[in-house]
């Protein structure tokens, strides 16, 4: 296990099954776990939208959803929880799902993505284009096959304004951490891929630097 501390972010390179039991509960878990849809196994190379086609290699981390017992451990770590792809899991009943409308147009991506929450309020939706050259804020993408926009993760975290510490046990390329930095929160991230951990460290360090400049 490797631990990197970047400003108010603590990042773990390792398996969350080993690391989660060592952590204290946090204010909020905001995460995008594997769904078991095979996005890591070369699927992006054959996208019908050639602008989105990219070879991320052939890995196995998205071959299966997260086991139920691990998901239970994840949810137990946060007072509040946001789990993108929660519709791929058996989750507790919820009055509030977060709906990300991608405004995709005609392609083979889903029109929307759903995030399960334990918030005691109604369903909420954001429209945020993430496809092609006209994507919202011209935000760069391509660091990870299931990368989320920073704007969408900021929106998700914004639903828990009192949460000071944000945990993402499936950090990927660090988008949740970048959003947390921009919002002035404390972040804890876990990622088992050395490749994506390195990308996350750089992105979060850049976000910290930008925050210090504006401060």
C-alpha positions as semicolon CSV with decimal commas, in nm:
position;residue;x (nm);y (nm);z (nm)
1;X;0,000;0,000;0,000
2;X;0,115;0,353;-0,086
3;X;-0,021;0,669;0,076
4;X;0,007;1,013;-0,085
5;X;-0,097;1,329;0,100
6;X;-0,166;1,627;-0,124
7;X;-0,293;1,927;0,068
8;X;-0,618;1,819;0,232
9;X;-0,639;1,500;0,025
10;X;-0,518;1,157;0,138
11;X;-0,484;0,905;-0,145
12;X;-0,430;0,531;-0,104
13;X;-0,288;0,302;-0,370
14;X;-0,429;-0,037;-0,276
15;X;-0,741;-0,252;-0,255
16;X;-1,031;-0,083;-0,077
17;X;-1,122;-0,419;0,081
18;X;-0,801;-0,392;0,281
19;X;-0,802;-0,017;0,340
20;X;-1,166;0,059;0,429
21;X;-1,156;-0,129;0,762
22;X;-0,867;0,097;0,872
23;X;-1,059;0,420;0,809
24;X;-1,293;0,608;1,040
25;X;-1,647;0,687;0,915
26;X;-1,674;1,003;0,703
27;X;-1,940;1,262;0,632
28;X;-2,011;1,138;0,280
29;X;-1,918;0,860;0,041
30;X;-1,937;0,980;-0,321
31;X;-1,823;0,713;-0,564
32;X;-1,856;0,552;-0,905
33;X;-1,780;0,180;-0,858
34;X;-1,743;-0,078;-1,137
35;X;-2,082;-0,190;-1,270
36;X;-1,973;-0,510;-1,442
37;X;-2,039;-0,379;-1,795
38;X;-1,691;-0,446;-1,936
39;X;-1,582;-0,088;-2,005
40;X;-1,225;-0,181;-1,901
41;X;-1,194;-0,463;-2,152
42;X;-1,126;-0,277;-2,475
43;X;-1,490;-0,180;-2,530
44;X;-1,409;0,184;-2,600
45;X;-1,208;0,094;-2,911
46;X;-1,526;-0,002;-3,097
47;X;-1,748;0,294;-3,010
48;X;-1,979;0,391;-3,296
49;X;-1,894;0,753;-3,219
50;X;-1,536;0,761;-3,341
51;X;-1,466;1,081;-3,150
52;X;-1,515;0,880;-2,830
53;X;-1,328;0,567;-2,945
54;X;-1,009;0,511;-2,750
55;X;-0,799;0,212;-2,653
56;X;-0,762;0,198;-2,273
57;X;-0,617;-0,151;-2,285
58;X;-0,776;-0,477;-2,181
59;X;-0,824;-0,493;-1,804
60;X;-1,060;-0,687;-1,579
61;X;-1,167;-0,439;-1,310
62;X;-1,511;-0,386;-1,471
63;X;-1,589;-0,750;-1,550
64;X;-1,803;-0,791;-1,237
65;X;-2,000;-0,555;-1,012
66;X;-1,867;-0,493;-0,663
67;X;-1,965;-0,783;-0,432
68;X;-2,261;-0,715;-0,204
69;X;-2,057;-0,746;0,115
70;X;-1,803;-0,488;-0,009
71;X;-2,080;-0,251;-0,113
72;X;-2,228;-0,282;0,237
73;X;-1,888;-0,190;0,384
74;X;-1,867;0,111;0,152
75;X;-2,212;0,239;0,250
76;X;-2,140;0,193;0,619
77;X;-1,846;0,435;0,597
78;X;-2,055;0,741;0,512
79;X;-2,336;0,921;0,690
80;X;-2,447;1,027;0,343
81;X;-2,386;0,825;0,028
82;X;-2,395;0,881;-0,347
83;X;-2,330;0,572;-0,560
84;X;-2,326;0,619;-0,937
85;X;-2,448;0,308;-1,113
86;X;-2,658;0,216;-0,811
87;X;-2,918;0,076;-1,052
88;X;-2,675;-0,212;-1,119
89;X;-2,691;-0,311;-0,752
90;X;-2,949;-0,417;-0,497
91;X;-2,963;-0,100;-0,290
92;X;-3,192;0,007;-0,004
93;X;-3,509;0,195;-0,108
94;X;-3,446;0,563;-0,176
95;X;-3,666;0,866;-0,241
96;X;-3,375;1,049;-0,405
97;X;-3,187;0,928;-0,710
98;X;-2,955;1,171;-0,886
99;X;-3,008;1,167;-1,262
100;X;-2,734;1,285;-1,495
101;X;-2,883;1,362;-1,838
102;X;-2,586;1,344;-2,076
103;X;-2,767;1,508;-2,370
104;X;-2,588;1,250;-2,582
105;X;-2,783;1,260;-2,904
106;X;-2,765;0,955;-3,129
107;X;-2,490;0,717;-3,013
108;X;-2,442;0,396;-2,817
109;X;-2,395;0,556;-2,477
110;X;-2,682;0,563;-2,226
111;X;-2,891;0,881;-2,234
112;X;-2,867;0,913;-1,855
113;X;-2,675;0,775;-1,561
114;X;-2,831;0,716;-1,220
115;X;-2,678;0,760;-0,877
116;X;-2,839;0,605;-0,570
117;X;-2,841;0,819;-0,256
118;X;-2,969;0,795;0,099
119;X;-3,085;1,157;0,092
120;X;-3,433;1,218;0,238
121;X;-3,558;1,429;-0,052
122;X;-3,695;1,400;-0,405
123;X;-3,521;1,291;-0,726
124;X;-3,286;1,550;-0,875
125;X;-3,153;1,589;-1,231
126;X;-2,867;1,769;-1,400
127;X;-2,826;1,822;-1,774
128;X;-2,456;1,809;-1,857
129;X;-2,329;1,722;-2,204
130;X;-2,027;1,492;-2,199
131;X;-2,005;1,391;-2,563
132;X;-1,804;1,535;-2,849
133;X;-1,656;1,879;-2,897
134;X;-1,956;2,064;-2,749
135;X;-1,939;1,904;-2,403
136;X;-2,015;2,133;-2,110
137;X;-1,736;2,377;-2,020
138;X;-1,518;2,207;-2,283
139;X;-1,400;1,988;-1,996
140;X;-1,117;1,750;-2,090
141;X;-1,182;1,376;-2,078
142;X;-1,002;1,060;-2,171
143;X;-0,810;0,980;-1,852
144;X;-1,034;0,683;-1,770
145;X;-1,294;0,479;-1,964
146;X;-1,573;0,557;-1,715
147;X;-1,457;0,909;-1,626
148;X;-1,727;1,145;-1,494
149;X;-1,729;1,522;-1,550
150;X;-1,598;1,730;-1,260
151;X;-1,910;1,946;-1,291
152;X;-2,137;1,647;-1,231
153;X;-1,938;1,535;-0,927
154;X;-1,941;1,889;-0,786
155;X;-2,319;1,884;-0,829
156;X;-2,343;1,550;-0,647
157;X;-2,126;1,667;-0,357
158;X;-2,326;1,990;-0,344
159;X;-2,630;1,792;-0,228
160;X;-2,449;1,737;0,104
161;X;-2,330;2,093;0,181
162;X;-2,248;2,011;0,545
163;X;-2,020;1,718;0,457
164;X;-1,660;1,821;0,514
165;X;-1,488;1,486;0,446
166;X;-1,560;1,302;0,120
167;X;-1,453;0,941;0,058
168;X;-1,426;0,768;-0,280
169;X;-1,320;0,402;-0,244
170;X;-1,312;0,356;-0,625
171;X;-1,121;0,672;-0,712
172;X;-1,023;0,593;-1,072
173;X;-0,866;0,902;-1,229
174;X;-0,962;1,119;-0,931
175;X;-1,261;1,320;-1,054
176;X;-1,441;1,307;-0,718
177;X;-1,121;1,432;-0,555
178;X;-1,088;1,720;-0,801
179;X;-1,449;1,818;-0,731
180;X;-1,390;1,798;-0,356
181;X;-1,081;2,020;-0,384
182;X;-1,271;2,280;-0,581
183;X;-1,541;2,283;-0,315
184;X;-1,292;2,315;-0,030
185;X;-1,362;1,972;0,121
186;X;-1,130;1,712;0,271
187;X;-1,089;1,411;0,041
188;X;-0,993;1,048;0,092
189;X;-0,946;0,836;-0,221
190;X;-0,860;0,471;-0,278
191;X;-0,750;0,321;-0,610
192;X;-0,590;-0,017;-0,678
193;X;-0,458;0,056;-1,029
194;X;-0,113;0,219;-1,019
195;X;-0,180;0,371;-1,361
196;X;-0,497;0,551;-1,258
197;X;-0,362;0,634;-0,911
198;X;-0,081;0,829;-1,074
199;X;-0,328;1,018;-1,294
200;X;-0,548;1,094;-0,992
201;X;-0,254;1,228;-0,791
202;X;-0,161;1,468;-1,070
203;X;-0,518;1,589;-1,126
204;X;-0,580;1,645;-0,755
205;X;-0,246;1,821;-0,711
206;X;-0,336;2,052;-1,002
207;X;-0,677;2,123;-0,843
208;X;-0,509;2,202;-0,509
209;X;-0,268;2,438;-0,681
210;X;-0,552;2,621;-0,855
211;X;-0,738;2,657;-0,526
212;X;-0,431;2,808;-0,360
213;X;-0,391;3,055;-0,648
214;X;-0,749;3,175;-0,620
215;X;-0,735;3,182;-0,239
